[in-house]
């Protein structure tokens, strides 16, 4: 079997959640035969080393997108007045993500695949659909939606409104409307669509009712037991991603002062692990006494030292691969209900769920104070997730799904 994979970021086994998702599909395709990889870095990571691709013997080509967006969109992006920019975006009618797949970018992708006969062209995100459709002569097409970006954008728009950021909220809403039109146009052209959870699959059925919709859960490698010190709390995630920024800002400003005030006898420490931290969030972290570690090469070492992982997300989309990662490292988790959405984890059995700032702080304090309960819930979460979310098993199952159409 010869396949072409088109990805929005460089696939990897660890680090960024989207890169890890792309890595699952790349490994599954490689089990089936030869794979060519084209990276059109709409999600960043243009300069990331293709370590996984090299290890798998996969030829990689990066098609640059920065500075090559549609000219009309580039002019709209320069408008300083928010109202004018919103009006222009609505008249333009395309999403910003689609605008970055300009005719020149699509032509380069098509040229890179020209003359090669593929049994399967697999596209790694809904906003890259046009790139897959630009490839001529593929016997089969599949696309990994992962999370519904339309719902994720709507959720982010609602979050911005709560923060009083009306202009940003309106732009996100316009982006979600444009992207939904594009998904309704393009996704039905793919006979097979992949989602990360049953909830995400249900939203796809309304968009592409004739397509086969398969579930490929996010997956990570399982780790050993942590050696937590009873006081280290870790947030792990890309801090250049708005939902993570908003959630961590809420954690630092509303939750952590309550935790620190109630744990004076055994002061906790908070680690922020992930690249892309904006300056304002870094300043807030310093004021709260948190330590920003940036991107780290060895997340397993972080989880081995962590007593507790937190997922304070309040907007976004998809299933939280970092909760899966913590659970399979046997680190107990405190999360918002939104942060744990899409995962079969229950409050009181597998983790702590809490919504408001006071309740979230209560959950963190309770978890830090009860080592036996931490171990019980961590073990339960591990057992609940390892069967579907352990990486090696997930790659094998995904290879079977990809081969079957």
Rosetta blueprint (number, residue, H / E / L):
1 X L
2 X E
3 X E
4 X E
5 X E
6 X E
7 X E
8 X L
9 X L
10 X L
11 X L
12 X L
13 X L
14 X L
15 X L
16 X L
17 X H
18 X H
19 X H
20 X H
21 X H
22 X H
23 X H
24 X H
25 X H
26 X H
27 X H
28 X H
29 X H
30 X H
31 X H
32 X H
33 X L
34 X E
35 X E
36 X E
37 X E
38 X E
39 X E
40 X L
41 X L
42 X L
43 X L
44 X L
45 X L
46 X L
47 X L
48 X L
49 X L
50 X L
51 X H
52 X H
53 X H
54 X H
55 X H
56 X H
57 X L
58 X L
59 X E
60 X E
61 X E
62 X E
63 X L
64 X L
65 X L
66 X L
67 X L
68 X L
69 X L
70 X L
71 X H
72 X H
73 X H
74 X H
75 X H
76 X H
77 X H
78 X L
79 X L
80 X L
81 X L
82 X H
83 X H
84 X H
85 X H
86 X H
87 X H
88 X H
89 X H
90 X H
91 X H
92 X H
93 X L
94 X L
95 X L
96 X H
97 X H
98 X H
99 X H
100 X H
101 X L
102 X L
103 X H
104 X H
105 X H
106 X H
107 X H
108 X H
109 X H
110 X H
111 X H
112 X H
113 X H
114 X L
115 X L
116 X L
117 X L
118 X L
119 X L
120 X E
121 X E
122 X E
123 X E
124 X E
125 X L
126 X H
127 X H
128 X H
129 X H
130 X H
131 X H
132 X H
133 X H
134 X L
135 X L
136 X L
137 X L
138 X L
139 X L
140 X L
141 X E
142 X E
143 X E
144 X E
145 X E
146 X E
147 X L
148 X L
149 X H
150 X H
151 X H
152 X H
153 X H
154 X H
155 X H
156 X H
157 X H
158 X H
159 X H
160 X H
161 X H
162 X H
163 X L
164 X L
165 X L
166 X H
167 X H
168 X H
169 X H
170 X H
171 X H
172 X H
173 X H
174 X H
175 X H
176 X H
177 X H
178 X H
179 X H
180 X H
181 X H
182 X H
183 X H
184 X H
185 X H
186 X H
187 X H
188 X H
189 X H
190 X L
191 X L
192 X E
193 X E
194 X E
195 X E
196 X L
197 X L
198 X H
199 X H
200 X H
201 X H
202 X H
203 X H
204 X H
205 X H
206 X H
207 X H
208 X L
209 X L
210 X L
211 X L
212 X E
213 X E
214 X E
215 X E
216 X L
217 X L
218 X L
219 X L
220 X E
221 X L
222 X L
223 X L
224 X L
225 X L
226 X L
227 X L
228 X L
229 X L
230 X L
231 X L
232 X E
233 X E
234 X E
235 X E
236 X E
237 X L
238 X L
239 X L
240 X L
241 X L
242 X H
243 X H
244 X H
245 X H
246 X H
247 X H
248 X H
249 X H
250 X H
251 X H
252 X H
253 X H
254 X H
255 X H
256 X H
257 X H
258 X H
259 X H
260 X H
261 X H
262 X H
263 X L
264 X L
265 X L
266 X L
267 X L
268 X L
269 X E
270 X E
271 X E
272 X E
273 X E
274 X L
275 X L
276 X L
277 X L
278 X L
279 X H
280 X H
281 X H
282 X H
283 X H
284 X H
285 X H
286 X H
287 X H
288 X H
289 X L
290 X L
291 X E
292 X E
293 X E
294 X E
295 X L
296 X L
297 X L
298 X L
299 X H
300 X H
301 X H
302 X H
303 X H
304 X H
305 X H
306 X L
307 X L
308 X E
309 X E
310 X E
311 X E
312 X L
313 X L
314 X L
315 X L
316 X L
317 X L
318 X L
319 X L
320 X L
321 X H
322 X H
323 X H
324 X H
325 X H
326 X H
327 X H
328 X H
329 X L
330 X L
331 X L
332 X L
333 X E
334 X E
335 X E
336 X L
337 X L
338 X L
339 X L
340 X L
341 X L
342 X L
343 X L
344 X L
345 X L
346 X L
347 X E
348 X L
349 X L
350 X L
351 X E
352 X E
353 X E
354 X L
355 X L
356 X L
357 X H
358 X H
359 X H
360 X H
361 X H
362 X H
363 X H
364 X H
365 X H
366 X H
367 X H
368 X H
369 X L
370 X L
371 X H
372 X H
373 X H
374 X H
375 X H
376 X H
377 X H
378 X H
379 X H
380 X H
381 X H
382 X H
383 X H
384 X H
385 X H
386 X H
387 X H
388 X H
389 X H
390 X E
391 X H
392 X H
393 X H
394 X H
395 X H
396 X H
397 X H
398 X H
399 X H
400 X H
401 X H
402 X H
403 X H
404 X L
405 X L
